[in-house]
Amino acid sequence: MDLQTVWFVAVAVLWTGFLLLEGFDFGVAALIPVLGRRTADRHLMLRTVGPLWDGNEVWLVTAVGATFGAFPIWYGSWLPALYLPFVGVLVGLIVRAVGFEWRHSSHDERWDRTWTRIITGGSLVACLGLGAALGATTLGLPIGADGVRVGGAFSGLHWPALLGAVAVLAFALVHGALFLALKTDGPLRLRARAFALRWSPVAALPLLLWAGLVQLRQGTTLTGFLWVVAALAVVLTWSQAKLDREGRAFAGWALTLVASMATVFGAAYPVVLPSTIDAAFDLTVSSASVSDYTLTLMSWVAAVGLPVVIGYQAWTYWVFRTRLTAGPQQEDAAAGTGSGAGTGS
Amino acid sequence: MDTLDIARWQFGITTVYHFLMVPLTIGLGLLVAVMHTMWVRTDKPEWLRMTRFWGRIFLINFALGVATGLVQEFQFGLAWSEYSKFVGDVFGSLLAMEALLAFFLESTFLGLWIFGWGRIPKKLHLASLWAAVIGSTVSAYFIIAANSWMQHPVGVVTDDATGRPLQVDFWAVLTNNTAIAAYTHTIVASLMVAGTLLVGIGLWHLRKRVLAGRPTTDVDHAVWRRSVRLGGFVTLAAFLLVALTGDYQGKLMYAQQPLKMSSAEALCETEAPASFSIFAFSKLGSNECDDVRSFTIPYVLSFLAHGDFSTAVPGVNELQAQYAETYGATYPDDPSFGAKAGEPIDYTPLLAVTYWGFRLMIIMGAVSAAVSAYALWSTRKGRVPTSRIGVYGTLAAVAAPFVANASGWIFTEMGRQPFVVYPNPDVPVADQVYFFTAQGVSPGITAGEVWTSLIALALVYGALAVVELGLITRFVRRGVTTGDTTPTPGIGGGPSTTDPTPDVEPEHVDDDVLQFAH
């Protein structure tokens, strides 16, 4: 494999890792109006992602940074073509980030409810916008010969972008529900499991459609096989959720995403940004990448850095592994040192 | 305004705003880590309370720093796509490495520190804060190396096929003398921000407690006293280092970007020996150097630039002519220069901005050092100052190092105009890599789009600034709470075991173990 291919894979892994991790905290935040019936439930939901969301979001920063670092022509064509949608994503991410941290700063109920709504709204916008961006960069944007967008501010937001937006949000909702089923106990766990059971087959459809369209355009046998794996993983998710095996259902749904994104990126390769105007304007890994010197350098840094990052991040997930429940405060004071034990009433 | 101007305002506003949080994150992070270390080592209750109180302020600020930092990662591509494509071989990889090697460390371990109180072993908990703080400090190196490469591009050759720089020596990019100078200057300046905050707030609490007749022997008194003493010494030491690194940086700038420094002095004609300008008046805003009059001290500028009292310092007029001869008197008549194509190039940065930016930085730095000296003197041998002017003046001076940091960056970034990547004078002109700001803006986006984003971001940033200031003010007023007396999760939970009379009565029990995450 040449270095450009290695970095295409690396960028694909980072974007997939971002969807896999931030996907559940987007989902949990978006599900608050649906599953968080009582204040205690809403707090419990936010607490499940409290220690994790910031680390998850760094996957996005790293994915964008690696896209810039390895393929600046891709970065410099993709982002301005979807200028306003990306600005929407940024505003969503900003208000959601401060919401997570500032929500606790007052005991005023209105303050709490307002920030909770902002977290939900910001997560929805960011999730939809990033889905749109990923849909567009794998299915096509109206770019001309110089990589510059043709048409007005919203010309990039046609059906591929909308499909990506719906696919990522639908994935995130079920992913969030399965995460809640895995991380909480009590009535919320049951409601989250029921939600995942009911919606997972439907929610997988836009994701499979997106992957299928990229596959039909330029897929290989291998990516076709990956698509089948993704479809089978949906069945696995549903059947395990039906058997109340939350861990396996969560793993099945994660496999659905990983196999779908592997299909999307694998089938799109070597194109990183297809033009809907003329295939001759497509940006490819070779036309968009930096020099071999810089790719080699980044490869060494990533080869050492990425396993370490995955190692310590996995370890923090382990530290905060305990199921959370909504209960009276006194329990927490008594539990004291229990990892992740807490209250949310 | 055209797209270029709006995009520049947007970059300036979002970046300066982001950089209000950054020095506090770096400086206060280091100081909170020191406090936490002292607590683990000595087990004295005041160190724990200081860690909890200052840690809370640190986290409120950190949240907004992270949130506004996201914009930075995207906006090079969004509004400055041609710049991003041009510098991609060097600049992008530094951002990618920053994220991978620093941001993950920072965010993951900070999460562990916030939620780890009373849950993970004491030393591991302390180590996670240090890991997060090291992450912040390392991230600063990468982004400053990227910025310094724009100021002084090293380690690259021009790719004949594309005209873009090709990286050939990463080590040179990483050890760029401009980066080392800017990094050390920025880190010590960050410590001044944090140190002055400790001084201003600590002094205010000390005075309030003494006027309210509270004892000067209890733990909470020690909290504020130690805060003032620690902050005061850190600020003064950092001020010394700021001056030394700044002097080194100034000398480098004279060699690397002479126009920036001569503009900062409003030095029109070449002088030997050159005088340092104290105050400039008349038409500084016209950007015609000869319209400017200033009060000067002879010899000083030669010393600042070259370390002796006689060497000539080139003036703006001579340099402007030199640059016009080397890099062209007008922008090439090429569509990639947008509305600027074929227009004359002004190589002189905005005189008013560079001149006053430079001076404001120095004055505000000196103000924070002065109030720190006052605070140390007025708290000597256990004294507590009750002077209203002294204490409130010090509290107001908390803003000074923020202004100093912002104006320093505005000076250095505006001073490099009209280039976004400044030609490196150590390289023969034919081999130089340089890029005009006018070339950098994204060609496909409309002025309307950039206006929309500028207004949206400015509104959000404005609202968040109000909330952040309100929150910090509230927690500063509240001071140390009962929850801060024990290393338990949440600030409101758990009875006090170390001190029966904390400043603030127990609040109603917090509903959430995430309380400390404020």
Chai-1 contact restraints between the chains, C-beta under 6 A:
chainA,res_idxA,chainB,res_idxB,connection_type,confidence,min_distance_angstrom,max_distance_angstrom,comment,restraint_id
A,H43,B,D512,contact,1.0,0.0,6.0,A-B,restraint_1
A,R47,B,L514,contact,1.0,0.0,6.0,A-B,restraint_2
A,G50,B,L514,contact,1.0,0.0,6.0,A-B,restraint_3
A,P51,B,G111,contact,1.0,0.0,6.0,A-B,restraint_4
A,P51,B,F115,contact,1.0,0.0,6.0,A-B,restraint_5
A,D54,B,S107,contact,1.0,0.0,6.0,A-B,restraint_6
A,D54,B,G111,contact,1.0,0.0,6.0,A-B,restraint_7
A,G55,B,S107,contact,1.0,0.0,6.0,A-B,restraint_8
A,G55,B,T108,contact,1.0,0.0,6.0,A-B,restraint_9
A,G55,B,G111,contact,1.0,0.0,6.0,A-B,restraint_10
A,V58,B,F103,contact,1.0,0.0,6.0,A-B,restraint_11
A,V58,B,F104,contact,1.0,0.0,6.0,A-B,restraint_12
A,V58,B,S107,contact,1.0,0.0,6.0,A-B,restraint_13
A,V61,B,E73,contact,1.0,0.0,6.0,A-B,restraint_14
A,V61,B,A99,contact,1.0,0.0,6.0,A-B,restraint_15
A,V61,B,F103,contact,1.0,0.0,6.0,A-B,restraint_16
A,T62,B,A99,contact,1.0,0.0,6.0,A-B,restraint_17
A,T62,B,L100,contact,1.0,0.0,6.0,A-B,restraint_18
A,V64,B,E73,contact,1.0,0.0,6.0,A-B,restraint_19
A,G65,B,L95,contact,1.0,0.0,6.0,A-B,restraint_20
A,G65,B,A96,contact,1.0,0.0,6.0,A-B,restraint_21
A,G65,B,A99,contact,1.0,0.0,6.0,A-B,restraint_22
A,A66,B,A96,contact,1.0,0.0,6.0,A-B,restraint_23
A,F68,B,G92,contact,1.0,0.0,6.0,A-B,restraint_24
A,F68,B,L95,contact,1.0,0.0,6.0,A-B,restraint_25
A,G69,B,G92,contact,1.0,0.0,6.0,A-B,restraint_26
A,G69,B,S93,contact,1.0,0.0,6.0,A-B,restraint_27
A,G69,B,A96,contact,1.0,0.0,6.0,A-B,restraint_28
A,P72,B,S84,contact,1.0,0.0,6.0,A-B,restraint_29
A,P72,B,K85,contact,1.0,0.0,6.0,A-B,restraint_30
A,P72,B,G88,contact,1.0,0.0,6.0,A-B,restraint_31
A,P72,B,G92,contact,1.0,0.0,6.0,A-B,restraint_32
A,I73,B,K85,contact,1.0,0.0,6.0,A-B,restraint_33
A,Y75,B,G77,contact,1.0,0.0,6.0,A-B,restraint_34
A,Y75,B,S84,contact,1.0,0.0,6.0,A-B,restraint_35
A,G76,B,G77,contact,1.0,0.0,6.0,A-B,restraint_36
A,G76,B,S81,contact,1.0,0.0,6.0,A-B,restraint_37
A,G76,B,S84,contact,1.0,0.0,6.0,A-B,restraint_38
A,G76,B,K85,contact,1.0,0.0,6.0,A-B,restraint_39
A,L79,B,G77,contact,1.0,0.0,6.0,A-B,restraint_40
A,L79,B,L78,contact,1.0,0.0,6.0,A-B,restraint_41
A,P80,B,L78,contact,1.0,0.0,6.0,A-B,restraint_42
A,P80,B,S81,contact,1.0,0.0,6.0,A-B,restraint_43
A,P80,B,S442,contact,1.0,0.0,6.0,A-B,restraint_44
A,P80,B,G444,contact,1.0,0.0,6.0,A-B,restraint_45
A,P80,B,I445,contact,1.0,0.0,6.0,A-B,restraint_46
A,Y83,B,L78,contact,1.0,0.0,6.0,A-B,restraint_47
A,Y83,B,I445,contact,1.0,0.0,6.0,A-B,restraint_48
A,Y83,B,E449,contact,1.0,0.0,6.0,A-B,restraint_49
A,L84,B,E449,contact,1.0,0.0,6.0,A-B,restraint_50
A,F86,B,F74,contact,1.0,0.0,6.0,A-B,restraint_51
A,F86,B,L78,contact,1.0,0.0,6.0,A-B,restraint_52
A,V87,B,S453,contact,1.0,0.0,6.0,A-B,restraint_53
A,L90,B,L70,contact,1.0,0.0,6.0,A-B,restraint_54
A,L90,B,V71,contact,1.0,0.0,6.0,A-B,restraint_55
A,V91,B,A456,contact,1.0,0.0,6.0,A-B,restraint_56
A,V91,B,V460,contact,1.0,0.0,6.0,A-B,restraint_57
A,L93,B,L70,contact,1.0,0.0,6.0,A-B,restraint_58
A,I94,B,A67,contact,1.0,0.0,6.0,A-B,restraint_59
A,A97,B,V66,contact,1.0,0.0,6.0,A-B,restraint_60
A,A97,B,A67,contact,1.0,0.0,6.0,A-B,restraint_61
A,V98,B,A63,contact,1.0,0.0,6.0,A-B,restraint_62
A,V98,B,L64,contact,1.0,0.0,6.0,A-B,restraint_63
A,V98,B,A67,contact,1.0,0.0,6.0,A-B,restraint_64
A,V98,B,L464,contact,1.0,0.0,6.0,A-B,restraint_65
A,E101,B,A63,contact,1.0,0.0,6.0,A-B,restraint_66
A,E101,B,A517,contact,1.0,0.0,6.0,A-B,restraint_67
A,H104,B,D512,contact,1.0,0.0,6.0,A-B,restraint_68
A,H104,B,L514,contact,1.0,0.0,6.0,A-B,restraint_69
A,H104,B,Q515,contact,1.0,0.0,6.0,A-B,restraint_70
A,H104,B,A517,contact,1.0,0.0,6.0,A-B,restraint_71
A,H104,B,H518,contact,1.0,0.0,6.0,A-B,restraint_72
A,S105,B,L471,contact,1.0,0.0,6.0,A-B,restraint_73
A,S105,B,H518,contact,1.0,0.0,6.0,A-B,restraint_74
A,V148,B,P443,contact,1.0,0.0,6.0,A-B,restraint_75
A,V148,B,G444,contact,1.0,0.0,6.0,A-B,restraint_76
A,R149,B,G444,contact,1.0,0.0,6.0,A-B,restraint_77
A,A153,B,E449,contact,1.0,0.0,6.0,A-B,restraint_78
A,V290,B,G88,contact,1.0,0.0,6.0,A-B,restraint_79
A,V290,B,D89,contact,1.0,0.0,6.0,A-B,restraint_80
A,S291,B,D89,contact,1.0,0.0,6.0,A-B,restraint_81
A,S291,B,L166,contact,1.0,0.0,6.0,A-B,restraint_82
A,Y293,B,Q167,contact,1.0,0.0,6.0,A-B,restraint_83
A,T294,B,D89,contact,1.0,0.0,6.0,A-B,restraint_84
A,T294,B,S93,contact,1.0,0.0,6.0,A-B,restraint_85
A,T294,B,Q167,contact,1.0,0.0,6.0,A-B,restraint_86
A,L297,B,F170,contact,1.0,0.0,6.0,A-B,restraint_87
A,M298,B,S93,contact,1.0,0.0,6.0,A-B,restraint_88
A,V301,B,M97,contact,1.0,0.0,6.0,A-B,restraint_89
A,G305,B,L100,contact,1.0,0.0,6.0,A-B,restraint_90
A,G305,B,L101,contact,1.0,0.0,6.0,A-B,restraint_91
A,V309,B,F104,contact,1.0,0.0,6.0,A-B,restraint_92
A,Y312,B,T108,contact,1.0,0.0,6.0,A-B,restraint_93
A,Q313,B,T108,contact,1.0,0.0,6.0,A-B,restraint_94
A,T316,B,T108,contact,1.0,0.0,6.0,A-B,restraint_95
A,T316,B,L112,contact,1.0,0.0,6.0,A-B,restraint_96
A,Q329,B,V509,contact,1.0,0.0,6.0,A-B,restraint_97
A,A333,B,G493,contact,1.0,0.0,6.0,A-B,restraint_98
A,T337,B,G118,contact,1.0,0.0,6.0,A-B,restraint_99
A,S339,B,R119,contact,1.0,0.0,6.0,A-B,restraint_100
A,G342,B,V513,contact,1.0,0.0,6.0,A-B,restraint_101
